[in-house]
Amino acid sequence: MDKKLKRNIIQHLGIIAGSILFAIAYSWFLVPYKIAPGGVGGLGQILFHFFNIPIGVSMIIFNVPLFILSFVFLGKRFGLRSLFGMFSTSILADFLSFKNLHNMGIIKDLSPYTFINHGKEIYAMLSPQDIYLSAVTGSVLLGLGLGIIFRFRGSTGGTDIPVAFLKQKTGISIGMGYWVVETIIIMTIGIVFQDLKLIIWGYVNLFITTKLTDLASEGLPYVKGVYIISEKDNEIKEKIYDKIRRGVTLFKAQGGYTGNEFNILFCAMNRRQVAMMRDIVKDIDPKAFVLLTDVNDVMGYGFRSRNIELTDKDTS
């Protein structure tokens, strides 16, 4: 099979897998209780609860103008994948709803999923008594679904488009981009439904969703940046070369209080190598000053990048 075709097939299957989690999160856990961490799905809830328009159709209504913007500003490929992801998540959100699964005969008895919430009949996985668990579970699934979709260079359309644009132009993480874009939507939902608790829950869910989105799309920050200040910097440097096989960079520095000049060693290494580094430093200079920091991304020999390409550039 052609390499490019195989990659495209895998990417589209990945988008579908993420769309299933996305749809389950909304249809089973979030929509019944008007809970949403922003997003077009959150706006779609307004049409769903006030006009009884299916949540998937509502998302398409809001997505169409945003899809056009993605096609214009983020490139043809991202636009087409946005279209695919948009229809996948929207169709599956309606297809996987409990009422629809019952109508198709997939669920024989709908009563375990039927509840009364504020005088209105709803269909949900968990009862109103477990609304907090429903909110958390839905947010976790939504974050995983979105992260997987982004991982395979797709999008659900909607606010993913300005988020992707922010990431591409500013380099901020996908999760942080959601904080910027979704705040207005969360406020709108709370005002429209006249419920302050929805705003509070929206931010709680947004926090969970963004963290899981970053985790699923970019992976854990597996690299540590290590700064070492020691009078025996040359011995430590040589030992790191010999035992850990990592390059070391020397920074010339000056003590702010003493005015003495000294070297600062800097080295990037994975988490497993940090323990070896600690032993090396302790054995050579127990008084050394060591600073560890998470590294968001590394490009270069010996490391794999966590960056996600969202434009229409071909990687073949």
N, C-alpha and C positions, 0 to 999 in steps of 0.2 A: 504493500500500500504506500502511496506517495506520502512522504514525511509531513508535508504541509496539510494534506487532507486528514491524516491521522491526528495531527495536533488540533485541527479545527473540530473534529468529531469529539475528541476528549474534552475540549473546552466547552462545547455545547452540552455535553452530558453533565459536566460539572455545574454548569449554570442551572440545568434542570434539577440536579440534586439539591443545590442551594435554594431553588425556588420552592421545592417541596417543604423544606424546613420553614421557609418564610411564610408559606401559605398556612401551614399547621399553626404557627405562632399566632397569626392574626385570626384565623377562623375559629380555632379551638379555645384560645386563651384570652386574647386581647379585645377583639371586636365586641364580643357579647357584653363586656363590662365597660365599654367606651374608653379603654385604656390604650394609649399609644405613645411611644417615645417620638412624637413628631412624624415626619415623613408623609408621603402622599397617602399612605394607608390611614394615617391619622385624619387627614383632610377628607378622605373617602368615607370615614365614619360619620361625618356630618350628613352627607347625602344618604347614607345607609339608614341612620336612625331617624332622620326627619322625613325622608321621602321614600324609604324602603327600596332604594336602588341597590342591587347586589354590590357587595364591597368590591368585587373584582371589576365590575363595570364602572364603579365610581373612581377607582384608581386609574382606569384607562382615560376617563374624562379629564382628570387632572394631568395625566402624563403626556397627552398628545402635544400640547405646546412646548413642554419641557423637552420632549424627544426631538422636536424640530431644532431647538437650541443646541442640543448635544450634537446633532448631525452637522450643524453649521460651525460650532466652535471647537469640538473635540475630535472631529474627523469622521470619515465615512464608516470605518470599521467599528469604532466605539458606538456610533449611531445605530448601526445594524444590530450589534450585540445588545444595545440598550432596548431596541425594539423586540428582540427575541426574549430578553429577560423580562421586559415589561409584560408581554403577553403571557409568558410562562407563569409568572407570579400571579397575575390577575386571573387567568383562567383557573389555575390550581386553587386559588383562594376560594373561588366559588365552587369548584368541583369537589374539594375536600371538606366543604362545610357539612356538618352533621345532617342537616335537613336534606341536602342533595344526596348524600351517601345513603340515607334512608329511602329516598325516592327511587334510587337505582337498585335497592335491595341488598346493598353491601352491608348496611346495618339493619338488622331485622327489628330490633326493639329500640325505639328512640327515647323511651322514658328515662333511662339512666342519665341521659344528657339533656333533659328538659327541666328547666328551673323557672321560678318566678322571681324576678329582680325588679324592685320598685314598681310592682304591679304589672310588669310586662313579661311575657313569656320569652325566654331566651334558650339557646342551645349552646352548651359549653361542655368542656371536659370536666371542669370542677365546679362545685356548687358556690353560691354567693358567700357561704361561710368561709370558703377557701380562696377568696378573691385575692388576697396577698400572695398566696402561692401561685395562683393563676398568673398574676402580673409578673412575678419573677421568672416563672417557667417560660412564659411567652417571650419575655425579653431575652432570655438566654438563647432560645431557639431562633429568634429573629436575628440576633447578633451573629450566631453561627451561620445562618442562611445567607445573610448579606456578605459576610466575610468570604464564604465559599464562592459566591457569585463574583465578587471582586477578584478573588484569587485566580479565577479562570477568565479574567479580562472581560467580564460582563458587567451588567448593571440592571437594576430593576427600573431604570428610568427615574422619574421623579427627582427627589432631592439628591439622589446619588450623582446626578449630573453636575450641579454646582459644587458638590463635595469633591468629585473627581477633578473638576476644574481648579478648585483651590489647591488640591494636592499637587497637581501638575505645575501650577504657576508659583506656589509658595513653598512646597515641600513639606507642609504640615501633614501629620498622620491622618488617615481616613477617619479615625474616631474623633479627633479634635475638630475636623471639618464638620462633623455632624453637630457638635455643640454649637457652632456658629450658625449653621443653617436652620436647625430645628427649633431654636428658642421661640421664634415668632409663631411657628405652627403650634407648639405646645400651649402658648398663651392663648391663641385663637380658639383651640379646642376647649380650654377651661372657660373662656368667656362665653362661647356659643352654648355650651351645655350648663353654664352657670353653676359650676362646681369647682371650688378651689382645690379639692382633693385630687382632681384630675391633673391639675398643674403640678402638684407635688409628686404624684405618681409618675407623671410624664418625665420629670427630671430624674427620679430614681431609676426608671426604666431606661432612660437615655444613657445614664451612666453605665448600667449593666450591658446594654446593647453595644455601646461604643467599645467597651473593653473586649467583649467577645468578638466584635467585628475585627478589631486589630489583631487579636490572637489568631482567628481563623484565616485572615487574609495575609498577614505578614509573619505569623509565627512568634514564638517567644524571643525576646532579646537575648540571644545565646552568647553574645560577645561582651567581654568586660574590657574596659580601658583601665590600665594600671599605671599610676604615677608613683615613683619610688625616689625618696630623698635619703641619701646615705653617704657617709664619708668613704665607704667602700664600694662606691658605684661601679668601678671597673671590674671588681671581682664578681659582683652580682650580675653585671651585664654578660660577662663571659659564661657564667653558670647558666643563665637563661638561654644563651645560644646553644650550649652543650646539652642541657637536659630537656628543655621545652621546645627547642628548635623554632623560636620566634625572633623576629627582628626587633631591635631596640633603637629608639630615637633618643638623642641627647638634647636637652634644652639647657642653655646657659641661663642661670638665675642668680639673684642677689638677695640675701636676707634683708627683710625690711627693718629689722631691729639692729642686727649686728653689722650689716653692710658687707658681710663676707660673701664671696662668690662661690658658687657650687653648681654641680650638674643635677638635673632632674631627669631620671630615666622614664621613658614612656613606652608601653608595650600593649598591643591588643592581643587578647587570647580568649579561648572559649572557657566556659564555666568549669569544665573538668580540669583545666590546667591551672586554675587559680590556687588550688590546694598545694600543688607542686611549687608554685611561685612563693607562697607563704613560707613553706619549709625552707626554700633556698635563702630567702631574706633573713629568716630567724636564725638559721645556722651561721650565716656570714656576719650579720649585724643586727642583733636583737633590738637595738635602739633606732633602727631605721623608721622613717615615716612613710607609710604606704596609704595611698588613696585609691579606692576602687569605684568605678562608675559604670553604669550601663551604657552600652553603645547601641544606638538605634539601628545603624546600618553600616556595613563595611564592604567596600569594593576593592578587590585586589587579590593577589596570590594567597591561597590557603583559606579564603573565606567565600561564602556564598552570599550574594546580596539578598536583602529582604524587599527590595524595591519592586513595585508592581507597575508594569507598563500598561497604560490605559489608552494610549494613542493608537493611530492606525499604522504605526511603523511595523514593517514585517521583520520578524526575528529569524526567519529561515536563512 
